[in-house]
Amino acid sequence: MIKFTLLLWVCSFLGEKACLSPIQYPTLYNTWYECSRAALKESSALFSRMGYKYVNDNRIGIKYHCQITETS
């Protein structure tokens, strides 16, 4: 059975792009849609924790990937 694992990268777009190591979430999603919606929700939560000033000053962006995970 195919499931999806969410990976998020927090990146700075100041000068040369630099990203932290990916955050892998433990939840397995049944569909790409569910995983992508979770990416939006988790990205928003990360922005909130980092705060307006930090995100603006460091030009933070978040990229995501829903990785296919085979399960039995």
BELBELGI-V623654 format. One record per backbone hydrogen bond with DSSP energy under -0.5 kcal/mol. NH is the residue of the N-H (numbers start at 0). CO is the residue of the C=O. E is the energy in kcal/mol with one decimal. If there is no record, write none. Layout:
BEGIN
<<NH,CO,E> <NH,CO,E>>
END
This chain:
BEGIN
<<2,68,-2.4> <3,28,-2.3> <4,66,-2.6> <5,26,-0.6> <6,64,-2.2> <7,22,-2.2> <8,62,-2.7> <10,8,-0.6> <10,60,-3.3> <11,17,-3.0> <12,57,-0.6> <12,58,-2.1> <14,12,-0.6> <17,11,-1.9> <19,9,-2.7> <22,7,-3.3> <23,21,-0.6> <24,5,-2.4> <24,22,-0.6> <28,3,-3.0> <28,26,-0.5> <34,30,-2.0> <35,31,-2.9> <36,32,-2.4> <37,33,-2.0> <38,34,-2.0> <39,35,-1.7> <40,36,-2.1> <41,37,-3.1> <42,38,-2.4> <43,39,-2.1> <44,40,-2.0> <45,41,-2.3> <46,42,-2.5> <47,43,-2.2> <48,44,-2.2> <49,45,-2.3> <50,46,-2.4> <54,50,-2.3> <55,51,-2.5> <56,52,-3.3> <57,53,-2.0> <58,54,-0.6> <58,55,-0.7> <59,54,-2.0> <60,10,-2.7> <62,8,-2.0> <64,6,-2.1> <66,4,-2.8> <66,64,-0.8> <68,2,-3.0> <70,0,-3.1>>
END
